Amino acid sequence: RFPAADYGYAIRADQGLPEVGVTEVTVYESTETDRRIFADPELDIREAPLREWELEIPADHAVAAVTGAAVADYAVASEAVDGKKKLKVIFNGAVMDRQLISVRLEKNEAAKAGEWKLQPLGFPGAKSRRGYIGAVAAAGYRLTAGATTGLAEVPVTFFPKKTTGLQQAF
């Protein structure tokens, strides 16, 4: 309160942007007839809520399922850029804090000997990213790690998700 009209005040607000950290557990699986990617990214959303989240998936994989407690729907971009497509996850409302999403991708490709280059998922809006990556091969195939960038190999017993036939973990 002021006794005279010489004073005034103004309120200024900026748009609050969400800050998202991603912790992922991703398993790449090669079966006799398919290549599959099972990803469980956990979003840690702070500062402002999200209504949708976009991630990048390999363009040659089809989306088999996207699930989560707050997931309402998803949409896949029709065009690929640099071998990746955008997958937009739409939530059933504004979400905050920790949100677990499960993504299942598939590709028809028979198991064969030779190099298998794993294509990582992309999280373009993430402030930080960490987690685990595992690889499973079809019966009769043995996986060995080739060139890796930004990964540290861990014993398969330390992998956080119980996975039958896990041969490599990072």
Chimera marker file (.cmm) of the C-alpha trace (Angstrom):
<marker_set name="trace">
<marker id="1" x="0.000" y="0.000" z="0.000" r="1" g="1" b="0" radius="0.5"/>
<marker id="2" x="1.143" y="3.468" z="-0.823" r="1" g="1" b="0" radius="0.5"/>
<marker id="3" x="-0.559" y="6.678" z="0.358" r="1" g="1" b="0" radius="0.5"/>
<marker id="4" x="-0.133" y="8.372" z="-3.031" r="1" g="1" b="0" radius="0.5"/>
<marker id="5" x="-0.699" y="7.478" z="-6.684" r="1" g="1" b="0" radius="0.5"/>
<marker id="6" x="2.985" y="8.077" z="-7.565" r="1" g="1" b="0" radius="0.5"/>
<marker id="7" x="3.768" y="4.369" z="-7.377" r="1" g="1" b="0" radius="0.5"/>
<marker id="8" x="2.882" y="1.522" z="-9.679" r="1" g="1" b="0" radius="0.5"/>
<marker id="9" x="3.976" y="-2.001" z="-10.394" r="1" g="1" b="0" radius="0.5"/>
<marker id="10" x="4.187" y="-4.294" z="-13.371" r="1" g="1" b="0" radius="0.5"/>
<marker id="11" x="4.269" y="-8.078" z="-13.660" r="1" g="1" b="0" radius="0.5"/>
<marker id="12" x="6.323" y="-9.672" z="-16.385" r="1" g="1" b="0" radius="0.5"/>
<marker id="13" x="6.138" y="-13.400" z="-17.186" r="1" g="1" b="0" radius="0.5"/>
<marker id="14" x="8.189" y="-15.467" z="-19.571" r="1" g="1" b="0" radius="0.5"/>
<marker id="15" x="7.131" y="-18.765" z="-21.059" r="1" g="1" b="0" radius="0.5"/>
<marker id="16" x="8.398" y="-21.603" z="-18.880" r="1" g="1" b="0" radius="0.5"/>
<marker id="17" x="10.077" y="-24.328" z="-20.877" r="1" g="1" b="0" radius="0.5"/>
<marker id="18" x="10.280" y="-27.912" z="-19.660" r="1" g="1" b="0" radius="0.5"/>
<marker id="19" x="13.641" y="-29.380" z="-18.750" r="1" g="1" b="0" radius="0.5"/>
<marker id="20" x="13.729" y="-33.100" z="-19.563" r="1" g="1" b="0" radius="0.5"/>
<marker id="21" x="16.281" y="-35.702" z="-18.550" r="1" g="1" b="0" radius="0.5"/>
<marker id="22" x="16.126" y="-39.170" z="-20.106" r="1" g="1" b="0" radius="0.5"/>
<marker id="23" x="17.168" y="-42.444" z="-18.481" r="1" g="1" b="0" radius="0.5"/>
<marker id="24" x="16.794" y="-45.300" z="-20.949" r="1" g="1" b="0" radius="0.5"/>
<marker id="25" x="17.002" y="-49.072" z="-20.885" r="1" g="1" b="0" radius="0.5"/>
<marker id="26" x="17.126" y="-50.314" z="-24.476" r="1" g="1" b="0" radius="0.5"/>
<marker id="27" x="17.448" y="-53.893" z="-25.714" r="1" g="1" b="0" radius="0.5"/>
<marker id="28" x="18.325" y="-54.710" z="-29.321" r="1" g="1" b="0" radius="0.5"/>
<marker id="29" x="17.211" y="-58.206" z="-30.286" r="1" g="1" b="0" radius="0.5"/>
<marker id="30" x="17.940" y="-60.248" z="-33.387" r="1" g="1" b="0" radius="0.5"/>
<marker id="31" x="15.603" y="-63.209" z="-33.810" r="1" g="1" b="0" radius="0.5"/>
<marker id="32" x="15.471" y="-65.717" z="-36.656" r="1" g="1" b="0" radius="0.5"/>
<marker id="33" x="13.084" y="-63.528" z="-38.655" r="1" g="1" b="0" radius="0.5"/>
<marker id="34" x="13.088" y="-60.058" z="-37.072" r="1" g="1" b="0" radius="0.5"/>
<marker id="35" x="15.202" y="-57.273" z="-35.613" r="1" g="1" b="0" radius="0.5"/>
<marker id="36" x="13.541" y="-55.687" z="-32.599" r="1" g="1" b="0" radius="0.5"/>
<marker id="37" x="14.205" y="-52.729" z="-30.346" r="1" g="1" b="0" radius="0.5"/>
<marker id="38" x="12.626" y="-52.608" z="-26.890" r="1" g="1" b="0" radius="0.5"/>
<marker id="39" x="13.147" y="-49.206" z="-25.297" r="1" g="1" b="0" radius="0.5"/>
<marker id="40" x="12.004" y="-47.983" z="-21.900" r="1" g="1" b="0" radius="0.5"/>
<marker id="41" x="12.869" y="-44.288" z="-21.689" r="1" g="1" b="0" radius="0.5"/>
<marker id="42" x="12.048" y="-42.679" z="-18.359" r="1" g="1" b="0" radius="0.5"/>
<marker id="43" x="11.472" y="-38.952" z="-18.654" r="1" g="1" b="0" radius="0.5"/>
<marker id="44" x="12.275" y="-36.706" z="-15.706" r="1" g="1" b="0" radius="0.5"/>
<marker id="45" x="10.252" y="-33.555" z="-16.470" r="1" g="1" b="0" radius="0.5"/>
<marker id="46" x="10.939" y="-30.373" z="-14.511" r="1" g="1" b="0" radius="0.5"/>
<marker id="47" x="10.175" y="-26.637" z="-14.666" r="1" g="1" b="0" radius="0.5"/>
<marker id="48" x="7.036" y="-26.970" z="-16.869" r="1" g="1" b="0" radius="0.5"/>
<marker id="49" x="4.674" y="-29.776" z="-17.907" r="1" g="1" b="0" radius="0.5"/>
<marker id="50" x="4.705" y="-31.612" z="-21.253" r="1" g="1" b="0" radius="0.5"/>
<marker id="51" x="1.743" y="-32.608" z="-23.393" r="1" g="1" b="0" radius="0.5"/>
<marker id="52" x="3.818" y="-34.418" z="-26.035" r="1" g="1" b="0" radius="0.5"/>
<marker id="53" x="7.357" y="-35.725" z="-26.461" r="1" g="1" b="0" radius="0.5"/>
<marker id="54" x="9.281" y="-36.346" z="-29.660" r="1" g="1" b="0" radius="0.5"/>
<marker id="55" x="12.011" y="-38.919" z="-30.176" r="1" g="1" b="0" radius="0.5"/>
<marker id="56" x="13.916" y="-40.201" z="-33.195" r="1" g="1" b="0" radius="0.5"/>
<marker id="57" x="13.698" y="-43.830" z="-34.287" r="1" g="1" b="0" radius="0.5"/>
<marker id="58" x="15.487" y="-45.719" z="-37.093" r="1" g="1" b="0" radius="0.5"/>
<marker id="59" x="13.605" y="-45.121" z="-40.358" r="1" g="1" b="0" radius="0.5"/>
<marker id="60" x="13.679" y="-48.786" z="-41.389" r="1" g="1" b="0" radius="0.5"/>
<marker id="61" x="11.837" y="-49.968" z="-38.250" r="1" g="1" b="0" radius="0.5"/>
<marker id="62" x="8.050" y="-50.035" z="-37.775" r="1" g="1" b="0" radius="0.5"/>
<marker id="63" x="6.432" y="-48.990" z="-34.523" r="1" g="1" b="0" radius="0.5"/>
<marker id="64" x="4.741" y="-52.028" z="-32.964" r="1" g="1" b="0" radius="0.5"/>
<marker id="65" x="3.659" y="-50.395" z="-29.694" r="1" g="1" b="0" radius="0.5"/>
<marker id="66" x="4.014" y="-47.278" z="-27.546" r="1" g="1" b="0" radius="0.5"/>
<marker id="67" x="2.659" y="-47.616" z="-24.022" r="1" g="1" b="0" radius="0.5"/>
<marker id="68" x="2.811" y="-45.830" z="-20.696" r="1" g="1" b="0" radius="0.5"/>
<marker id="69" x="0.563" y="-44.774" z="-17.822" r="1" g="1" b="0" radius="0.5"/>
<marker id="70" x="0.014" y="-41.285" z="-19.275" r="1" g="1" b="0" radius="0.5"/>
<marker id="71" x="0.376" y="-42.150" z="-22.996" r="1" g="1" b="0" radius="0.5"/>
<marker id="72" x="-2.767" y="-41.433" z="-25.012" r="1" g="1" b="0" radius="0.5"/>
<marker id="73" x="-1.507" y="-41.928" z="-28.578" r="1" g="1" b="0" radius="0.5"/>
<marker id="74" x="1.499" y="-41.658" z="-30.877" r="1" g="1" b="0" radius="0.5"/>
<marker id="75" x="2.233" y="-40.504" z="-34.410" r="1" g="1" b="0" radius="0.5"/>
<marker id="76" x="5.096" y="-41.424" z="-36.741" r="1" g="1" b="0" radius="0.5"/>
<marker id="77" x="6.421" y="-38.944" z="-39.306" r="1" g="1" b="0" radius="0.5"/>
<marker id="78" x="6.075" y="-40.061" z="-42.910" r="1" g="1" b="0" radius="0.5"/>
<marker id="79" x="9.440" y="-38.805" z="-44.122" r="1" g="1" b="0" radius="0.5"/>
<marker id="80" x="12.894" y="-39.793" z="-42.920" r="1" g="1" b="0" radius="0.5"/>
<marker id="81" x="15.825" y="-37.448" z="-42.351" r="1" g="1" b="0" radius="0.5"/>
<marker id="82" x="19.338" y="-38.912" z="-42.087" r="1" g="1" b="0" radius="0.5"/>
<marker id="83" x="17.946" y="-42.424" z="-41.626" r="1" g="1" b="0" radius="0.5"/>
<marker id="84" x="15.672" y="-41.422" z="-38.734" r="1" g="1" b="0" radius="0.5"/>
<marker id="85" x="11.965" y="-40.754" z="-38.352" r="1" g="1" b="0" radius="0.5"/>
<marker id="86" x="10.256" y="-38.676" z="-35.681" r="1" g="1" b="0" radius="0.5"/>
<marker id="87" x="7.970" y="-40.494" z="-33.256" r="1" g="1" b="0" radius="0.5"/>
<marker id="88" x="5.658" y="-38.147" z="-31.359" r="1" g="1" b="0" radius="0.5"/>
<marker id="89" x="4.258" y="-39.487" z="-28.077" r="1" g="1" b="0" radius="0.5"/>
<marker id="90" x="1.060" y="-37.713" z="-27.049" r="1" g="1" b="0" radius="0.5"/>
<marker id="91" x="0.138" y="-37.743" z="-23.360" r="1" g="1" b="0" radius="0.5"/>
<marker id="92" x="-3.438" y="-37.747" z="-22.039" r="1" g="1" b="0" radius="0.5"/>
<marker id="93" x="-2.801" y="-34.441" z="-20.249" r="1" g="1" b="0" radius="0.5"/>
<marker id="94" x="-0.018" y="-32.214" z="-19.018" r="1" g="1" b="0" radius="0.5"/>
<marker id="95" x="2.567" y="-34.428" z="-17.277" r="1" g="1" b="0" radius="0.5"/>
<marker id="96" x="5.379" y="-33.627" z="-14.847" r="1" g="1" b="0" radius="0.5"/>
<marker id="97" x="7.962" y="-35.500" z="-12.775" r="1" g="1" b="0" radius="0.5"/>
<marker id="98" x="8.840" y="-39.052" z="-13.871" r="1" g="1" b="0" radius="0.5"/>
<marker id="99" x="7.070" y="-40.669" z="-16.804" r="1" g="1" b="0" radius="0.5"/>
<marker id="100" x="7.929" y="-44.166" z="-18.081" r="1" g="1" b="0" radius="0.5"/>
<marker id="101" x="7.295" y="-44.913" z="-21.736" r="1" g="1" b="0" radius="0.5"/>
<marker id="102" x="7.743" y="-48.296" z="-23.428" r="1" g="1" b="0" radius="0.5"/>
<marker id="103" x="8.493" y="-48.324" z="-27.158" r="1" g="1" b="0" radius="0.5"/>
<marker id="104" x="8.641" y="-51.481" z="-29.286" r="1" g="1" b="0" radius="0.5"/>
<marker id="105" x="10.074" y="-51.283" z="-32.804" r="1" g="1" b="0" radius="0.5"/>
<marker id="106" x="10.327" y="-54.103" z="-35.362" r="1" g="1" b="0" radius="0.5"/>
<marker id="107" x="11.979" y="-54.752" z="-38.697" r="1" g="1" b="0" radius="0.5"/>
<marker id="108" x="11.652" y="-57.828" z="-40.918" r="1" g="1" b="0" radius="0.5"/>
<marker id="109" x="15.207" y="-59.024" z="-41.415" r="1" g="1" b="0" radius="0.5"/>
<marker id="110" x="16.422" y="-62.564" z="-40.941" r="1" g="1" b="0" radius="0.5"/>
<marker id="111" x="19.375" y="-63.268" z="-38.665" r="1" g="1" b="0" radius="0.5"/>
<marker id="112" x="22.656" y="-63.568" z="-40.547" r="1" g="1" b="0" radius="0.5"/>
<marker id="113" x="26.361" y="-63.567" z="-39.844" r="1" g="1" b="0" radius="0.5"/>
<marker id="114" x="28.192" y="-60.278" z="-40.261" r="1" g="1" b="0" radius="0.5"/>
<marker id="115" x="28.124" y="-56.766" z="-38.887" r="1" g="1" b="0" radius="0.5"/>
<marker id="116" x="24.992" y="-55.555" z="-37.122" r="1" g="1" b="0" radius="0.5"/>
<marker id="117" x="25.162" y="-51.813" z="-36.664" r="1" g="1" b="0" radius="0.5"/>
<marker id="118" x="22.879" y="-50.730" z="-33.836" r="1" g="1" b="0" radius="0.5"/>
<marker id="119" x="21.077" y="-47.481" z="-34.551" r="1" g="1" b="0" radius="0.5"/>
<marker id="120" x="20.558" y="-45.461" z="-31.359" r="1" g="1" b="0" radius="0.5"/>
<marker id="121" x="17.325" y="-43.728" z="-30.496" r="1" g="1" b="0" radius="0.5"/>
<marker id="122" x="17.482" y="-39.947" z="-30.482" r="1" g="1" b="0" radius="0.5"/>
<marker id="123" x="16.064" y="-37.628" z="-27.843" r="1" g="1" b="0" radius="0.5"/>
<marker id="124" x="16.468" y="-34.155" z="-29.393" r="1" g="1" b="0" radius="0.5"/>
<marker id="125" x="14.797" y="-32.205" z="-26.586" r="1" g="1" b="0" radius="0.5"/>
<marker id="126" x="16.609" y="-33.889" z="-23.711" r="1" g="1" b="0" radius="0.5"/>
<marker id="127" x="18.884" y="-31.901" z="-21.421" r="1" g="1" b="0" radius="0.5"/>
<marker id="128" x="20.649" y="-35.076" z="-20.238" r="1" g="1" b="0" radius="0.5"/>
<marker id="129" x="20.723" y="-38.707" z="-21.320" r="1" g="1" b="0" radius="0.5"/>
<marker id="130" x="21.992" y="-41.834" z="-19.607" r="1" g="1" b="0" radius="0.5"/>
<marker id="131" x="21.065" y="-45.477" z="-19.277" r="1" g="1" b="0" radius="0.5"/>
<marker id="132" x="21.802" y="-48.994" z="-20.435" r="1" g="1" b="0" radius="0.5"/>
<marker id="133" x="21.910" y="-50.709" z="-23.820" r="1" g="1" b="0" radius="0.5"/>
<marker id="134" x="21.802" y="-54.481" z="-24.247" r="1" g="1" b="0" radius="0.5"/>
<marker id="135" x="21.971" y="-56.854" z="-27.223" r="1" g="1" b="0" radius="0.5"/>
<marker id="136" x="20.394" y="-60.286" z="-27.682" r="1" g="1" b="0" radius="0.5"/>
<marker id="137" x="21.043" y="-62.605" z="-30.649" r="1" g="1" b="0" radius="0.5"/>
<marker id="138" x="19.076" y="-65.528" z="-32.087" r="1" g="1" b="0" radius="0.5"/>
<marker id="139" x="19.983" y="-69.019" z="-30.964" r="1" g="1" b="0" radius="0.5"/>
<marker id="140" x="23.273" y="-70.130" z="-32.509" r="1" g="1" b="0" radius="0.5"/>
<marker id="141" x="24.691" y="-66.617" z="-32.985" r="1" g="1" b="0" radius="0.5"/>
<marker id="142" x="27.388" y="-65.027" z="-30.838" r="1" g="1" b="0" radius="0.5"/>
<marker id="143" x="27.651" y="-61.252" z="-30.508" r="1" g="1" b="0" radius="0.5"/>
<marker id="144" x="30.965" y="-59.449" z="-30.142" r="1" g="1" b="0" radius="0.5"/>
<marker id="145" x="31.318" y="-55.705" z="-29.705" r="1" g="1" b="0" radius="0.5"/>
<marker id="146" x="32.849" y="-53.776" z="-32.577" r="1" g="1" b="0" radius="0.5"/>
<marker id="147" x="33.557" y="-50.054" z="-32.529" r="1" g="1" b="0" radius="0.5"/>
<marker id="148" x="31.603" y="-48.130" z="-29.897" r="1" g="1" b="0" radius="0.5"/>
<marker id="149" x="31.385" y="-44.425" z="-29.178" r="1" g="1" b="0" radius="0.5"/>
<marker id="150" x="30.477" y="-42.963" z="-25.807" r="1" g="1" b="0" radius="0.5"/>
<marker id="151" x="29.727" y="-46.367" z="-24.234" r="1" g="1" b="0" radius="0.5"/>
<marker id="152" x="31.286" y="-48.352" z="-21.418" r="1" g="1" b="0" radius="0.5"/>
<marker id="153" x="30.793" y="-52.106" z="-21.402" r="1" g="1" b="0" radius="0.5"/>
<marker id="154" x="29.252" y="-53.567" z="-18.229" r="1" g="1" b="0" radius="0.5"/>
<marker id="155" x="28.780" y="-57.190" z="-17.148" r="1" g="1" b="0" radius="0.5"/>
<marker id="156" x="25.437" y="-58.588" z="-18.352" r="1" g="1" b="0" radius="0.5"/>
<marker id="157" x="24.554" y="-59.437" z="-14.742" r="1" g="1" b="0" radius="0.5"/>
<marker id="158" x="24.462" y="-55.686" z="-13.936" r="1" g="1" b="0" radius="0.5"/>
<marker id="159" x="21.908" y="-54.964" z="-16.683" r="1" g="1" b="0" radius="0.5"/>
<marker id="160" x="18.824" y="-53.500" z="-14.909" r="1" g="1" b="0" radius="0.5"/>
<marker id="161" x="16.221" y="-55.422" z="-16.938" r="1" g="1" b="0" radius="0.5"/>
<marker id="162" x="16.133" y="-59.213" z="-16.679" r="1" g="1" b="0" radius="0.5"/>
<marker id="163" x="16.571" y="-60.306" z="-20.314" r="1" g="1" b="0" radius="0.5"/>
<marker id="164" x="16.895" y="-63.908" z="-21.474" r="1" g="1" b="0" radius="0.5"/>
<marker id="165" x="19.859" y="-64.488" z="-23.776" r="1" g="1" b="0" radius="0.5"/>
<marker id="166" x="21.531" y="-61.104" z="-23.173" r="1" g="1" b="0" radius="0.5"/>
<marker id="167" x="25.043" y="-61.266" z="-24.659" r="1" g="1" b="0" radius="0.5"/>
<marker id="168" x="26.317" y="-57.659" z="-24.550" r="1" g="1" b="0" radius="0.5"/>
<marker id="169" x="25.579" y="-54.799" z="-22.169" r="1" g="1" b="0" radius="0.5"/>
<marker id="170" x="26.758" y="-51.174" z="-22.139" r="1" g="1" b="0" radius="0.5"/>
<link id1="1" id2="2" r="1" g="1" b="0" radius="0.2"/>
<link id1="2" id2="3" r="1" g="1" b="0" radius="0.2"/>
<link id1="3" id2="4" r="1" g="1" b="0" radius="0.2"/>
<link id1="4" id2="5" r="1" g="1" b="0" radius="0.2"/>
<link id1="5" id2="6" r="1" g="1" b="0" radius="0.2"/>
<link id1="6" id2="7" r="1" g="1" b="0" radius="0.2"/>
<link id1="7" id2="8" r="1" g="1" b="0" radius="0.2"/>
<link id1="8" id2="9" r="1" g="1" b="0" radius="0.2"/>
<link id1="9" id2="10" r="1" g="1" b="0" radius="0.2"/>
<link id1="10" id2="11" r="1" g="1" b="0" radius="0.2"/>
<link id1="11" id2="12" r="1" g="1" b="0" radius="0.2"/>
<link id1="12" id2="13" r="1" g="1" b="0" radius="0.2"/>
<link id1="13" id2="14" r="1" g="1" b="0" radius="0.2"/>
<link id1="14" id2="15" r="1" g="1" b="0" radius="0.2"/>
<link id1="15" id2="16" r="1" g="1" b="0" radius="0.2"/>
<link id1="16" id2="17" r="1" g="1" b="0" radius="0.2"/>
<link id1="17" id2="18" r="1" g="1" b="0" radius="0.2"/>
<link id1="18" id2="19" r="1" g="1" b="0" radius="0.2"/>
<link id1="19" id2="20" r="1" g="1" b="0" radius="0.2"/>
<link id1="20" id2="21" r="1" g="1" b="0" radius="0.2"/>
<link id1="21" id2="22" r="1" g="1" b="0" radius="0.2"/>
<link id1="22" id2="23" r="1" g="1" b="0" radius="0.2"/>
<link id1="23" id2="24" r="1" g="1" b="0" radius="0.2"/>
<link id1="24" id2="25" r="1" g="1" b="0" radius="0.2"/>
<link id1="25" id2="26" r="1" g="1" b="0" radius="0.2"/>
<link id1="26" id2="27" r="1" g="1" b="0" radius="0.2"/>
<link id1="27" id2="28" r="1" g="1" b="0" radius="0.2"/>
<link id1="28" id2="29" r="1" g="1" b="0" radius="0.2"/>
<link id1="29" id2="30" r="1" g="1" b="0" radius="0.2"/>
<link id1="30" id2="31" r="1" g="1" b="0" radius="0.2"/>
<link id1="31" id2="32" r="1" g="1" b="0" radius="0.2"/>
<link id1="32" id2="33" r="1" g="1" b="0" radius="0.2"/>
<link id1="33" id2="34" r="1" g="1" b="0" radius="0.2"/>
<link id1="34" id2="35" r="1" g="1" b="0" radius="0.2"/>
<link id1="35" id2="36" r="1" g="1" b="0" radius="0.2"/>
<link id1="36" id2="37" r="1" g="1" b="0" radius="0.2"/>
<link id1="37" id2="38" r="1" g="1" b="0" radius="0.2"/>
<link id1="38" id2="39" r="1" g="1" b="0" radius="0.2"/>
<link id1="39" id2="40" r="1" g="1" b="0" radius="0.2"/>
<link id1="40" id2="41" r="1" g="1" b="0" radius="0.2"/>
<link id1="41" id2="42" r="1" g="1" b="0" radius="0.2"/>
<link id1="42" id2="43" r="1" g="1" b="0" radius="0.2"/>
<link id1="43" id2="44" r="1" g="1" b="0" radius="0.2"/>
<link id1="44" id2="45" r="1" g="1" b="0" radius="0.2"/>
<link id1="45" id2="46" r="1" g="1" b="0" radius="0.2"/>
<link id1="46" id2="47" r="1" g="1" b="0" radius="0.2"/>
<link id1="47" id2="48" r="1" g="1" b="0" radius="0.2"/>
<link id1="48" id2="49" r="1" g="1" b="0" radius="0.2"/>
<link id1="49" id2="50" r="1" g="1" b="0" radius="0.2"/>
<link id1="50" id2="51" r="1" g="1" b="0" radius="0.2"/>
<link id1="51" id2="52" r="1" g="1" b="0" radius="0.2"/>
<link id1="52" id2="53" r="1" g="1" b="0" radius="0.2"/>
<link id1="53" id2="54" r="1" g="1" b="0" radius="0.2"/>
<link id1="54" id2="55" r="1" g="1" b="0" radius="0.2"/>
<link id1="55" id2="56" r="1" g="1" b="0" radius="0.2"/>
<link id1="56" id2="57" r="1" g="1" b="0" radius="0.2"/>
<link id1="57" id2="58" r="1" g="1" b="0" radius="0.2"/>
<link id1="58" id2="59" r="1" g="1" b="0" radius="0.2"/>
<link id1="59" id2="60" r="1" g="1" b="0" radius="0.2"/>
<link id1="60" id2="61" r="1" g="1" b="0" radius="0.2"/>
<link id1="61" id2="62" r="1" g="1" b="0" radius="0.2"/>
<link id1="62" id2="63" r="1" g="1" b="0" radius="0.2"/>
<link id1="63" id2="64" r="1" g="1" b="0" radius="0.2"/>
<link id1="64" id2="65" r="1" g="1" b="0" radius="0.2"/>
<link id1="65" id2="66" r="1" g="1" b="0" radius="0.2"/>
<link id1="66" id2="67" r="1" g="1" b="0" radius="0.2"/>
<link id1="67" id2="68" r="1" g="1" b="0" radius="0.2"/>
<link id1="68" id2="69" r="1" g="1" b="0" radius="0.2"/>
<link id1="69" id2="70" r="1" g="1" b="0" radius="0.2"/>
<link id1="70" id2="71" r="1" g="1" b="0" radius="0.2"/>
<link id1="71" id2="72" r="1" g="1" b="0" radius="0.2"/>
<link id1="72" id2="73" r="1" g="1" b="0" radius="0.2"/>
<link id1="73" id2="74" r="1" g="1" b="0" radius="0.2"/>
<link id1="74" id2="75" r="1" g="1" b="0" radius="0.2"/>
<link id1="75" id2="76" r="1" g="1" b="0" radius="0.2"/>
<link id1="76" id2="77" r="1" g="1" b="0" radius="0.2"/>
<link id1="77" id2="78" r="1" g="1" b="0" radius="0.2"/>
<link id1="78" id2="79" r="1" g="1" b="0" radius="0.2"/>
<link id1="79" id2="80" r="1" g="1" b="0" radius="0.2"/>
<link id1="80" id2="81" r="1" g="1" b="0" radius="0.2"/>
<link id1="81" id2="82" r="1" g="1" b="0" radius="0.2"/>
<link id1="82" id2="83" r="1" g="1" b="0" radius="0.2"/>
<link id1="83" id2="84" r="1" g="1" b="0" radius="0.2"/>
<link id1="84" id2="85" r="1" g="1" b="0" radius="0.2"/>
<link id1="85" id2="86" r="1" g="1" b="0" radius="0.2"/>
<link id1="86" id2="87" r="1" g="1" b="0" radius="0.2"/>
<link id1="87" id2="88" r="1" g="1" b="0" radius="0.2"/>
<link id1="88" id2="89" r="1" g="1" b="0" radius="0.2"/>
<link id1="89" id2="90" r="1" g="1" b="0" radius="0.2"/>
<link id1="90" id2="91" r="1" g="1" b="0" radius="0.2"/>
<link id1="91" id2="92" r="1" g="1" b="0" radius="0.2"/>
<link id1="92" id2="93" r="1" g="1" b="0" radius="0.2"/>
<link id1="93" id2="94" r="1" g="1" b="0" radius="0.2"/>
<link id1="94" id2="95" r="1" g="1" b="0" radius="0.2"/>
<link id1="95" id2="96" r="1" g="1" b="0" radius="0.2"/>
<link id1="96" id2="97" r="1" g="1" b="0" radius="0.2"/>
<link id1="97" id2="98" r="1" g="1" b="0" radius="0.2"/>
<link id1="98" id2="99" r="1" g="1" b="0" radius="0.2"/>
<link id1="99" id2="100" r="1" g="1" b="0" radius="0.2"/>
<link id1="100" id2="101" r="1" g="1" b="0" radius="0.2"/>
<link id1="101" id2="102" r="1" g="1" b="0" radius="0.2"/>
<link id1="102" id2="103" r="1" g="1" b="0" radius="0.2"/>
<link id1="103" id2="104" r="1" g="1" b="0" radius="0.2"/>
<link id1="104" id2="105" r="1" g="1" b="0" radius="0.2"/>
<link id1="105" id2="106" r="1" g="1" b="0" radius="0.2"/>
<link id1="106" id2="107" r="1" g="1" b="0" radius="0.2"/>
<link id1="107" id2="108" r="1" g="1" b="0" radius="0.2"/>
<link id1="108" id2="109" r="1" g="1" b="0" radius="0.2"/>
<link id1="109" id2="110" r="1" g="1" b="0" radius="0.2"/>
<link id1="110" id2="111" r="1" g="1" b="0" radius="0.2"/>
<link id1="111" id2="112" r="1" g="1" b="0" radius="0.2"/>
<link id1="112" id2="113" r="1" g="1" b="0" radius="0.2"/>
<link id1="113" id2="114" r="1" g="1" b="0" radius="0.2"/>
<link id1="114" id2="115" r="1" g="1" b="0" radius="0.2"/>
<link id1="115" id2="116" r="1" g="1" b="0" radius="0.2"/>
<link id1="116" id2="117" r="1" g="1" b="0" radius="0.2"/>
<link id1="117" id2="118" r="1" g="1" b="0" radius="0.2"/>
<link id1="118" id2="119" r="1" g="1" b="0" radius="0.2"/>
<link id1="119" id2="120" r="1" g="1" b="0" radius="0.2"/>
<link id1="120" id2="121" r="1" g="1" b="0" radius="0.2"/>
<link id1="121" id2="122" r="1" g="1" b="0" radius="0.2"/>
<link id1="122" id2="123" r="1" g="1" b="0" radius="0.2"/>
<link id1="123" id2="124" r="1" g="1" b="0" radius="0.2"/>
<link id1="124" id2="125" r="1" g="1" b="0" radius="0.2"/>
<link id1="125" id2="126" r="1" g="1" b="0" radius="0.2"/>
<link id1="126" id2="127" r="1" g="1" b="0" radius="0.2"/>
<link id1="127" id2="128" r="1" g="1" b="0" radius="0.2"/>
<link id1="128" id2="129" r="1" g="1" b="0" radius="0.2"/>
<link id1="129" id2="130" r="1" g="1" b="0" radius="0.2"/>
<link id1="130" id2="131" r="1" g="1" b="0" radius="0.2"/>
<link id1="131" id2="132" r="1" g="1" b="0" radius="0.2"/>
<link id1="132" id2="133" r="1" g="1" b="0" radius="0.2"/>
<link id1="133" id2="134" r="1" g="1" b="0" radius="0.2"/>
<link id1="134" id2="135" r="1" g="1" b="0" radius="0.2"/>
<link id1="135" id2="136" r="1" g="1" b="0" radius="0.2"/>
<link id1="136" id2="137" r="1" g="1" b="0" radius="0.2"/>
<link id1="137" id2="138" r="1" g="1" b="0" radius="0.2"/>
<link id1="138" id2="139" r="1" g="1" b="0" radius="0.2"/>
<link id1="139" id2="140" r="1" g="1" b="0" radius="0.2"/>
<link id1="140" id2="141" r="1" g="1" b="0" radius="0.2"/>
<link id1="141" id2="142" r="1" g="1" b="0" radius="0.2"/>
<link id1="142" id2="143" r="1" g="1" b="0" radius="0.2"/>
<link id1="143" id2="144" r="1" g="1" b="0" radius="0.2"/>
<link id1="144" id2="145" r="1" g="1" b="0" radius="0.2"/>
<link id1="145" id2="146" r="1" g="1" b="0" radius="0.2"/>
<link id1="146" id2="147" r="1" g="1" b="0" radius="0.2"/>
<link id1="147" id2="148" r="1" g="1" b="0" radius="0.2"/>
<link id1="148" id2="149" r="1" g="1" b="0" radius="0.2"/>
<link id1="149" id2="150" r="1" g="1" b="0" radius="0.2"/>
<link id1="150" id2="151" r="1" g="1" b="0" radius="0.2"/>
<link id1="151" id2="152" r="1" g="1" b="0" radius="0.2"/>
<link id1="152" id2="153" r="1" g="1" b="0" radius="0.2"/>
<link id1="153" id2="154" r="1" g="1" b="0" radius="0.2"/>
<link id1="154" id2="155" r="1" g="1" b="0" radius="0.2"/>
<link id1="155" id2="156" r="1" g="1" b="0" radius="0.2"/>
<link id1="156" id2="157" r="1" g="1" b="0" radius="0.2"/>
<link id1="157" id2="158" r="1" g="1" b="0" radius="0.2"/>
<link id1="158" id2="159" r="1" g="1" b="0" radius="0.2"/>
<link id1="159" id2="160" r="1" g="1" b="0" radius="0.2"/>
<link id1="160" id2="161" r="1" g="1" b="0" radius="0.2"/>
<link id1="161" id2="162" r="1" g="1" b="0" radius="0.2"/>
<link id1="162" id2="163" r="1" g="1" b="0" radius="0.2"/>
<link id1="163" id2="164" r="1" g="1" b="0" radius="0.2"/>
<link id1="164" id2="165" r="1" g="1" b="0" radius="0.2"/>
<link id1="165" id2="166" r="1" g="1" b="0" radius="0.2"/>
<link id1="166" id2="167" r="1" g="1" b="0" radius="0.2"/>
<link id1="167" id2="168" r="1" g="1" b="0" radius="0.2"/>
<link id1="168" id2="169" r="1" g="1" b="0" radius="0.2"/>
<link id1="169" id2="170" r="1" g="1" b="0" radius="0.2"/>
</marker_set>
